[in-house]
Amino acid sequence: MKKLEYMTEPELRDLMNATCLAIEAAADICGVEKPRFVVVLFNDPAVAQYAANCQREDVIKAMRETADRLEHRQDVER
């Protein structure tokens, strides 16, 4: 297995597309209206890859809001 940072662009594209399709399929199976999402993958947090099905501005807002909750330990057990 290789780390994300050693993957080629076509390999990363395939991985990210498959991940996004899996999220959309899971939402459909669970009867959830198509959610907007961002997927962040990393082996080294300084080298993150992301894919999203929404506008960049919305991704930034969602990631900031999530980071704030994580920093304040506002976790929800599931």
C-alpha distances in whole Angstrom, upper triangle without the diagonal:
4,7,10,12,10,10,13,16,16,12,13,17,15,13,16,19,17,17,21,22,21,23,26,26,25,28,30,30,31,34,33,35,32,31,30,26,24,20,19,15,14,12,15,18,20,17,17,17,20,21,24,27,30,32,30,33,33,29,31,33,31,28,31,33,30,29,33,33,30,32,35,33,34,31,32,31,30
4,6,8,6,7,11,13,14,11,11,15,14,12,15,18,17,17,20,22,21,23,26,26,26,29,31,31,32,35,33,34,31,30,29,25,23,19,17,13,12,10,13,16,17,14,15,14,17,19,23,26,28,30,28,31,31,27,28,31,29,26,29,31,28,28,31,31,29,30,34,32,33,31,32,31,30
4,5,6,7,11,13,14,11,11,14,15,12,14,17,17,16,19,21,21,22,25,26,26,28,30,30,31,34,32,33,30,28,27,23,20,17,14,11,8,6,9,12,13,10,11,12,15,17,21,24,26,27,25,28,28,24,25,28,26,23,26,28,25,24,28,28,25,27,30,29,30,28,30,29,29
4,5,5,9,10,12,9,7,11,12,10,11,14,15,14,16,19,19,19,22,24,24,26,28,29,29,32,30,30,27,25,24,20,17,14,11,8,7,7,9,11,12,8,8,8,11,14,17,20,23,24,22,25,25,21,22,25,23,21,23,26,23,22,26,26,24,26,29,28,29,27,29,29,28
4,6,8,10,13,11,9,13,14,13,13,17,18,17,19,22,22,23,25,27,27,29,31,32,33,35,33,33,30,28,26,22,19,16,13,10,8,8,8,11,10,7,8,9,12,15,19,22,24,25,22,25,25,22,22,26,24,21,24,26,24,23,27,28,25,26,30,29,31,29,31,31,31
4,7,9,12,10,9,13,14,13,15,18,18,18,21,23,23,24,27,28,28,30,33,33,34,37,35,35,32,30,28,25,22,19,16,13,11,10,11,14,14,11,12,12,15,17,21,24,26,27,25,28,29,25,26,29,28,25,28,30,28,27,30,31,29,30,33,33,34,32,34,34,33
4,7,8,6,6,10,10,10,12,14,15,15,18,20,20,22,24,25,26,28,30,31,32,34,32,32,29,28,26,23,20,17,15,12,12,12,13,16,16,12,12,11,14,15,19,22,24,25,23,27,27,24,25,28,27,24,27,30,27,27,31,31,29,30,34,33,34,32,33,33,32
4,5,5,6,9,10,11,12,14,15,16,18,20,21,23,24,26,27,29,30,31,33,35,33,33,29,28,26,24,21,18,17,15,15,15,16,18,18,14,14,12,15,15,19,21,24,25,23,27,27,24,25,29,28,26,28,31,29,29,32,33,31,33,36,35,36,35,36,36,35
4,5,5,6,9,10,10,12,14,15,16,18,20,21,22,24,26,27,28,30,32,33,31,31,27,26,24,21,18,16,16,14,15,16,17,18,18,14,13,11,13,13,16,18,21,21,20,24,24,21,23,26,25,24,27,29,27,27,31,32,30,32,35,35,35,34,35,35,34
4,5,5,6,9,10,10,12,14,15,16,18,20,21,22,24,26,27,28,30,31,30,30,26,25,24,21,19,17,17,16,17,18,20,21,21,17,16,13,14,14,17,18,21,22,21,25,26,23,25,28,27,25,29,31,29,29,33,34,32,34,37,36,37,35,36,36,34
4,5,5,6,9,10,11,12,14,15,17,19,20,21,23,25,26,27,29,30,29,29,26,25,23,21,18,16,16,13,14,15,18,19,19,16,15,12,13,13,17,19,22,23,22,26,26,23,25,28,26,25,28,30,28,28,32,32,30,32,35,34,35,33,33,33,32
4,5,5,6,8,10,10,12,14,15,17,18,20,21,23,24,26,27,29,27,27,23,22,20,18,15,12,12,10,11,13,15,16,17,13,11,8,10,10,14,16,19,20,19,22,22,19,21,24,23,21,24,26,24,24,28,29,27,29,32,31,32,30,30,31,29
4,5,5,6,8,10,11,12,14,15,16,18,20,21,22,24,26,27,25,25,21,20,19,16,14,12,13,12,14,16,18,19,19,16,14,10,10,9,12,14,17,18,17,21,21,18,21,24,22,21,24,26,25,25,29,29,28,30,33,32,32,31,31,32,30
4,6,5,6,9,10,10,12,14,15,16,18,20,21,22,24,26,24,24,21,21,19,17,16,14,15,13,15,17,20,21,21,18,16,13,12,11,14,15,18,20,20,24,23,21,23,26,24,23,27,28,26,27,31,31,29,32,35,33,33,31,31,31,29
4,6,5,6,9,10,11,13,14,15,17,19,20,21,23,24,23,23,20,19,18,16,14,11,12,10,12,14,17,18,19,16,13,10,11,10,13,15,18,20,20,23,22,19,22,24,22,21,25,26,23,24,28,28,26,29,31,30,30,28,28,28,26
4,5,5,6,9,10,11,12,14,15,17,18,20,21,23,21,21,17,16,15,12,10,8,9,9,12,14,17,17,18,15,12,9,8,6,9,11,14,16,16,20,19,16,18,21,19,18,21,23,21,22,25,25,24,26,29,28,28,26,26,26,25
4,5,5,6,9,10,11,12,14,15,17,18,20,21,20,19,16,16,14,13,12,10,12,12,15,18,21,21,22,19,16,12,11,8,10,10,14,16,17,20,19,17,20,22,20,20,24,25,23,24,28,27,26,29,32,31,30,28,28,28,26
4,6,5,6,9,10,10,12,14,15,16,18,20,19,19,16,16,16,14,13,11,13,13,16,18,21,21,23,20,17,14,13,11,12,13,17,19,20,23,22,19,22,24,22,21,25,26,24,25,29,28,27,30,32,31,30,28,27,27,24
4,5,5,6,9,10,11,13,14,15,17,19,17,18,15,14,14,11,10,8,10,10,13,16,19,19,21,18,15,12,11,9,10,12,15,18,18,21,19,17,20,21,19,18,22,22,20,22,25,24,23,26,28,27,26,24,23,23,21
4,5,5,6,9,10,11,12,14,16,17,15,15,12,11,10,9,9,8,11,12,15,18,21,20,22,19,16,13,10,8,8,8,12,15,16,19,17,14,18,19,17,17,21,21,19,21,24,24,23,26,28,27,26,24,23,24,21
4,5,5,6,9,10,10,12,14,15,14,14,11,12,12,11,12,11,14,15,19,21,24,24,25,23,19,16,14,11,11,10,14,17,19,22,20,18,21,23,20,20,24,24,22,25,28,27,26,30,31,30,29,26,25,25,23
4,5,5,6,9,10,10,12,14,13,15,12,12,13,12,13,11,14,14,18,20,23,23,25,23,20,17,15,13,13,13,16,20,21,23,21,19,22,23,20,21,24,24,22,24,27,26,25,28,30,28,27,24,23,23,20
4,5,5,6,9,10,11,12,11,12,9,9,10,9,10,9,13,14,18,20,23,22,24,22,19,16,14,12,11,11,14,17,19,21,18,16,20,20,17,18,21,21,18,21,24,22,22,25,27,25,24,21,20,20,17
4,5,5,6,9,10,11,9,9,7,8,9,9,12,12,16,17,21,24,26,25,27,25,21,19,16,13,11,10,13,17,19,21,18,17,20,21,18,19,23,22,20,23,26,25,25,28,29,28,26,24,22,23,20
4,5,5,6,9,10,10,11,9,11,13,13,15,15,18,19,23,25,28,27,30,27,24,21,19,16,15,14,17,20,22,25,22,21,24,25,22,23,26,25,23,26,29,27,27,31,32,30,28,26,24,23,20
4,5,5,6,9,9,11,10,10,13,13,15,14,17,18,22,24,27,26,29,27,24,21,19,17,16,15,18,21,23,25,22,20,24,24,20,21,25,24,21,24,27,25,25,28,29,27,25,22,20,20,17
4,6,5,6,5,7,7,7,11,11,14,14,18,20,23,26,28,27,30,28,24,22,19,17,15,14,16,19,21,23,20,19,22,22,19,20,23,22,20,23,25,23,24,28,28,26,24,22,20,20,17
4,5,5,6,7,7,10,13,14,17,17,21,22,26,29,31,30,33,31,27,25,22,19,17,15,18,21,24,25,22,22,25,25,22,24,27,25,24,27,29,27,28,31,32,30,28,25,23,23,20
4,6,8,10,11,13,16,17,19,19,22,23,27,29,32,31,34,32,29,26,24,21,20,18,21,25,27,28,25,24,28,27,24,26,29,27,25,28,30,28,28,32,33,30,28,25,23,22,19
4,6,9,11,12,15,16,19,19,22,23,27,29,32,31,34,32,29,27,24,22,20,19,21,24,26,27,24,23,27,26,22,24,27,25,23,27,28,26,26,30,30,28,25,23,20,19,16
4,7,9,11,15,16,19,20,24,26,29,32,34,33,35,34,30,28,25,23,20,18,20,24,26,27,23,23,27,26,23,25,28,26,24,28,29,27,28,31,31,30,27,25,22,22,18
4,6,7,11,13,16,18,21,23,27,30,32,30,33,31,28,26,22,20,17,15,17,20,23,23,20,20,23,22,19,21,24,22,21,24,26,24,25,28,28,27,24,22,20,20,17
4,6,9,12,16,18,21,24,28,31,33,31,33,32,28,25,22,19,16,14,14,18,21,21,18,18,22,21,18,21,23,22,21,25,26,24,26,29,29,28,25,24,22,23,20
4,7,9,13,15,19,21,25,28,30,28,30,29,25,22,19,16,13,10,11,15,18,19,16,16,19,19,16,19,22,21,20,23,25,24,25,28,29,28,25,24,22,23,21
4,6,10,12,16,19,22,26,27,25,27,26,22,20,16,14,11,9,9,13,15,16,13,13,16,15,13,15,18,17,16,19,21,20,21,24,25,24,22,20,19,21,18
4,7,10,14,17,20,24,25,23,25,23,19,17,14,11,8,6,6,9,11,12,9,9,13,12,10,12,15,15,14,17,19,19,20,23,24,24,22,20,20,22,20
4,7,10,13,17,20,22,19,21,20,16,14,10,8,6,6,7,10,11,12,9,8,11,12,9,10,14,13,12,15,17,17,17,20,22,21,20,19,18,20,19
4,7,10,13,17,18,16,17,16,12,10,7,6,4,7,8,10,10,12,9,6,10,11,8,8,12,13,11,13,16,16,16,19,21,21,20,18,19,21,20
4,7,10,14,15,14,16,14,10,8,5,5,6,9,11,13,12,15,13,10,12,14,11,10,14,15,13,14,17,17,16,19,21,21,20,18,19,20,19
4,7,10,12,10,12,10,7,6,4,7,9,12,14,15,13,16,14,11,12,14,12,10,13,15,12,13,16,17,15,17,20,19,20,18,19,20,20
4,7,9,9,11,9,6,5,6,9,12,15,17,18,17,19,18,14,16,18,16,13,17,18,15,15,19,19,17,19,22,21,22,20,21,21,21
4,5,6,8,6,5,6,9,12,15,19,20,21,19,21,21,17,17,20,18,15,18,20,17,16,20,20,17,19,22,21,23,21,23,23,23
4,6,9,7,8,10,12,16,19,22,24,25,23,25,24,21,21,23,21,18,21,23,20,18,22,22,19,20,24,23,24,22,24,24,24
4,5,5,7,10,13,17,20,23,25,25,22,24,24,21,20,23,21,18,20,22,19,17,21,22,18,19,23,22,24,23,25,25,26
4,5,6,9,12,15,18,22,22,23,20,21,21,18,17,19,18,14,16,18,16,14,17,18,15,16,19,19,21,20,23,23,24
4,6,10,12,16,19,23,23,23,20,21,22,18,17,20,19,16,17,20,18,15,19,20,18,18,22,22,24,23,26,27,28
4,7,10,14,17,21,21,21,18,21,21,18,17,20,19,16,18,21,19,17,21,22,20,20,24,24,25,25,27,28,28
4,7,10,13,17,18,18,16,18,18,14,14,17,16,13,15,18,16,15,19,20,17,19,22,22,23,22,24,25,25
4,7,11,14,16,16,14,17,17,13,14,17,16,13,16,19,17,16,20,21,19,21,24,24,25,23,25,26,25
4,7,10,12,13,11,14,14,10,12,15,13,11,15,17,15,15,19,20,18,20,23,23,23,22,23,24,24
4,7,9,11,10,13,13,10,12,15,13,12,16,18,16,17,21,21,20,23,25,25,25,23,24,25,24
4,6,8,8,11,10,7,11,13,11,11,15,16,15,17,20,20,20,23,25,25,24,23,23,24,23
4,7,9,12,10,9,13,14,13,14,17,18,17,19,22,22,23,25,27,27,25,24,24,26,24
4,7,8,7,7,10,11,11,13,15,16,16,18,20,21,22,24,26,26,25,24,24,26,25
4,5,5,6,9,10,11,12,14,16,17,18,20,21,23,24,26,27,26,26,26,28,28
4,5,5,6,9,10,10,12,14,15,16,18,20,21,22,24,25,25,25,26,28,28
4,5,5,6,9,10,11,12,14,15,17,19,20,21,23,24,23,24,25,28,28
4,5,5,6,8,10,11,12,14,15,17,18,20,21,22,21,21,22,25,25
4,5,5,6,9,10,10,12,14,15,16,18,20,21,20,20,21,23,23
4,6,5,6,9,10,10,12,14,15,16,18,20,19,20,21,24,24
4,6,5,6,9,10,11,13,14,15,17,18,17,18,20,23,23
4,5,5,6,9,10,11,12,14,16,16,15,15,16,19,20
4,5,5,6,9,10,10,12,14,15,14,15,17,19,20
4,5,5,6,9,10,10,12,14,14,15,17,20,21
4,6,5,6,9,10,11,12,11,12,14,18,19
4,5,5,6,9,10,10,9,10,12,15,16
4,5,5,6,9,10,10,11,14,17,18
4,5,5,6,9,9,11,14,17,19
4,5,5,6,5,7,10,13,16
4,5,5,6,7,10,13,15
4,5,8,10,13,16,19
4,5,8,12,15,18
4,5,9,11,15
4,7,10,13
4,6,9
4,6
4
